[in-house]
Amino acid sequence: MPLIVIGAVLVGCVLLFAWCSSSNKNTSKNTNTQPTVKITPVPTVSQTGATPPDSLGSPNATVTLEEFADFQCPSCGATYNATHQIQTIYGPRINFIFRNFPLPMHDKGYDAATAAEAAGMQGTDKFWAMHALLYQNQKTWSVDPNYKQVFRGYAEKIGLNVDQWENDMAGLPVRNRVQADMDRGKALNINSTPTLLINGKPVPYPDMNVPTMQRLIDDELKATQTQSSQPTPLPQSSPAAATSSAPANDSGAAPNAPVKK
């Protein structure tokens, strides 16, 4: 009888050891297996926005600032002076693009966008003149029930053909331009204003001040200058050319020697 008990205990121990070993292997396998991380690529945005865009500077600049803003947005009004200073500081070294992105919460934002775009129908300088007046006087017209008359006063002040301007405000070309900018913003998943992109990189709202934007722009300018200054590698000579009996050049330098610039 004792032998049977001892045998049963031994069998139990063997089974327990086998179960523990199997459990440890499974635990080790689960611990070492890393979860698969799915990285969603940034979608290619086909919406180009209003064409040509409302821009200042040079379209050939290596640094582009693209702002999505609402003329009635208080935060946009607060950053207006900073972006205006940046345009003045850098001039043609950057390309500054303004995109209309009126938000539903602002009851006069869309009309302000059409007022600016209708002004632009009479010249790029007229767009920027209206753009300036709308931001400089935002606190006034945004609470005025007769804001359209205020806009008309701005149109007169900057020397527009006011009748044409009013017709253009209601016309399809102007509305299409505003919609094209909005479509681009939505394609980029923009849902708040102001949104500022420097060479496609979003700038956090607290960084939308002159010193920080200067640093970001200067970094981009340096990066693009470094890339453009990289020397083009000289072509490698083929084995046949290396063993050819071509005469040496008159300069005394080896045929494949780097050329001093």
C-alpha atoms as one frame of an Amber mdcrd trajectory, in Angstrom:
protein
   0.000   0.000   0.000   2.749   2.548   0.860   4.447   1.765  -2.474   1.236
   2.567  -4.343   0.947   5.891  -2.516   4.566   6.747  -3.195   4.131   5.862
  -6.884   1.042   8.027  -7.166   2.878  10.950  -5.592   5.796  10.557  -7.992
   3.465  10.455 -11.010   1.695  13.557  -9.723   5.006  15.371  -9.346   6.043
  14.484 -12.890   2.718  15.710 -14.293   2.937  18.943 -12.260   6.498  19.604
 -13.478   5.453  19.044 -17.088   2.492  21.440 -16.719   4.675  24.160 -15.128
   7.279  23.864 -17.901   4.623  24.201 -20.584   3.084  27.212 -18.815   6.465
  28.952 -18.486   7.197  28.460 -22.176   3.881  29.978 -23.163   4.375  32.904
 -20.781   7.863  33.534 -22.139   6.565  33.396 -25.713   3.781  35.892 -24.956
   6.181  38.211 -23.133   8.687  38.328 -25.984   6.104  38.828 -28.712   5.706
  42.550 -29.508   2.285  43.786 -30.628   2.046  44.888 -34.237   1.783  48.682
 -34.481  -0.193  49.879 -37.457   1.089  53.213 -38.740  -1.426  55.081 -40.833
   0.363  57.034 -43.589  -0.497  60.685 -44.089  -2.947  60.812 -46.993  -2.001
  62.642 -50.144  -4.121  65.771 -50.325  -5.392  66.407 -53.826  -7.323  69.548
 -52.876  -5.052  72.456 -53.714  -7.283  75.207 -52.379  -8.110  78.402 -54.229
  -5.938  78.762 -57.324  -4.011  80.974 -57.514  -3.841  81.277 -53.729  -3.882
  84.532 -51.796  -0.162  84.814 -51.174   2.676  87.179 -50.354   6.392  86.732
 -50.868   7.751  84.456 -53.565   6.043  81.319 -54.910   9.549  79.952 -55.549
  10.677  80.338 -51.918  11.959  77.212 -50.187   9.866  77.934 -47.087   6.068
  78.146 -47.269   3.808  79.356 -44.480   0.197  78.329 -44.995  -2.369  79.787
 -42.618  -5.963  78.569 -42.316  -7.939  81.312 -40.604 -11.348  82.802 -39.947
 -11.706  86.594 -40.106 -14.111  86.542 -37.142 -11.975  84.210 -35.015 -10.573
  86.125 -31.990  -7.468  83.909 -31.853  -6.797  84.632 -35.542  -7.125  88.325
 -34.795  -4.654  87.952 -31.933  -2.027  86.341 -34.186  -2.564  88.737 -37.122
   0.150  91.173 -36.009   2.681  88.357 -35.582   2.092  86.854 -39.032   2.111
  90.354 -40.556   5.504  91.061 -38.969   6.854  87.754 -40.261   5.790  88.686
 -43.793   7.568  92.029 -43.441  10.750  90.500 -42.001  11.215  87.742 -44.577
   9.645  89.216 -47.715  10.495  87.110 -50.786  12.467  84.575 -48.740   9.186
  82.911 -47.805   5.858  82.212 -49.458   2.971  83.160 -47.177  -0.411  81.697
 -48.169  -3.698  82.655 -46.549  -6.541  80.130 -46.661 -10.135  81.001 -45.826
 -11.507  78.652 -43.208 -14.630  80.267 -41.698 -16.036  78.237 -38.822 -19.768
  77.532 -38.369 -19.749  79.117 -34.909 -18.951  82.539 -36.380 -22.027  84.028
 -38.018 -20.149  86.677 -40.006 -16.977  84.754 -40.835 -18.117  83.449 -44.216
 -19.336  86.883 -45.366 -16.018  88.391 -44.303 -14.198  85.768 -46.388 -16.290
  86.613 -49.461 -15.708  90.338 -48.834 -11.936  89.770 -48.929 -12.067  87.482
 -51.962 -14.332  89.912 -53.841 -11.800  92.655 -53.134  -9.122  90.365 -54.555
 -11.042  90.198 -57.814  -9.877  93.789 -58.352  -6.225  93.079 -57.577  -4.047
  91.102 -55.165  -3.180  94.279 -53.276  -6.900  94.904 -52.733  -7.307  91.489
 -51.121  -4.530  92.207 -48.650  -5.876  95.686 -47.953  -9.295  94.228 -47.094
  -7.608  91.416 -45.149  -5.834  94.010 -43.003  -8.946  96.089 -42.334 -11.000
  93.051 -41.366  -8.458  91.931 -38.778  -7.564  95.385 -37.499 -11.250  96.179
 -36.906 -12.458  92.695 -35.997 -13.805  93.691 -32.587 -15.967  96.381 -34.190
 -17.673  94.706 -37.142 -18.018  91.287 -35.484 -20.614  92.727 -33.062 -22.289
  95.127 -35.488 -25.641  93.924 -36.885 -25.031  96.177 -39.917 -21.631  94.619
 -40.594 -22.242  94.453 -44.358 -22.467  98.233 -44.442 -19.208  98.317 -42.506
 -17.634  96.069 -45.144 -18.934  98.421 -47.835 -17.193 101.275 -46.062 -13.926
  99.300 -46.144 -14.416  98.698 -49.889 -14.800 102.435 -50.455 -11.787 103.185
 -48.263  -9.417 100.968 -50.269 -10.650 102.335 -53.596 -12.722  99.451 -54.945
 -15.418  99.668 -57.568 -18.034  99.054 -54.892 -20.842  97.944 -57.222 -18.576
  95.356 -58.813 -17.359  94.277 -55.385 -20.916  93.687 -54.164 -21.735  91.661
 -57.277 -18.588  89.605 -56.877 -19.383  88.879 -53.220 -22.549  87.111 -54.314
 -20.975  85.504 -57.384 -19.959  81.898 -57.850 -16.230  82.518 -58.551 -15.697
  84.111 -55.135 -17.717  81.459 -53.329 -15.841  78.730 -55.161 -12.532  80.149
 -53.969 -13.684  80.158 -50.350 -15.034  76.621 -50.700 -11.803  75.400 -52.297
  -9.800  76.669 -49.318 -12.239  75.039 -46.923 -12.038  71.745 -48.813  -8.251
  71.790 -48.580  -8.415  72.442 -44.860 -10.851  69.581 -44.306  -8.650  67.251
 -46.363  -5.782  68.136 -44.007  -8.025  67.358 -41.011  -7.978  70.976 -39.853
 -10.795  71.736 -37.442  -9.707  74.905 -35.651  -8.291  78.319 -36.427  -5.734
  79.636 -36.674  -3.815  76.675 -38.051  -0.351  77.496 -39.354   1.844  75.128
 -41.345   5.523  75.806 -42.028   6.574  73.585 -44.921   3.645  71.354 -44.028
   4.553  71.105 -40.326   1.899  72.376 -37.892   2.892  75.137 -35.485   1.251
  74.924 -32.022  -0.851  77.968 -31.194   1.410  79.085 -28.272   4.321  79.176
 -30.753   2.571  81.608 -33.101   4.679  84.528 -31.958   7.408  86.378 -33.826
  10.524  85.003 -32.008   9.416  81.364 -32.174   8.217  81.570 -35.774  11.523
  83.210 -36.740  13.420  80.313 -35.192  11.261  77.755 -36.994  11.577  79.566
 -40.326  15.345  80.020 -39.935  15.689  76.295 -39.218  13.808  75.494 -42.417
  15.884  77.970 -44.428  19.115  76.447 -43.123  17.888  72.933 -43.842  16.981
  73.756 -47.436  20.265  75.608 -47.966  22.217  72.624 -46.644  20.415  70.269
 -49.001  20.989  72.518 -52.009  24.688  72.973 -51.197  25.478  69.251 -51.124
  28.052  68.552 -53.890  26.974  66.327 -56.736  29.102  63.134 -56.644  31.459
  62.726 -59.605  30.701  59.783 -61.891  32.806  56.714 -61.252  35.109  55.733
 -64.092  34.621  52.302 -65.589  37.416  49.675 -65.452  37.828  50.001 -69.208
  38.378  53.751 -68.940  40.889  53.273 -66.145  43.029  50.974 -68.294  42.666
  52.915 -71.514  45.653  54.522 -73.210  44.060  57.980 -73.388  46.600  60.800
 -73.100  46.872  62.697 -69.826  45.085  66.052 -69.663  47.040  69.284 -69.971
  46.216  70.494 -66.465  48.431  67.901 -64.848  45.524  66.731 -62.648  44.263
  63.188 -62.671  41.282  62.673 -64.989  38.917  61.979 -62.101  40.327  64.515
 -59.634  37.729  66.700 -57.909  37.344  70.121 -59.425  37.946  72.984 -57.045
  35.147  75.485 -56.905
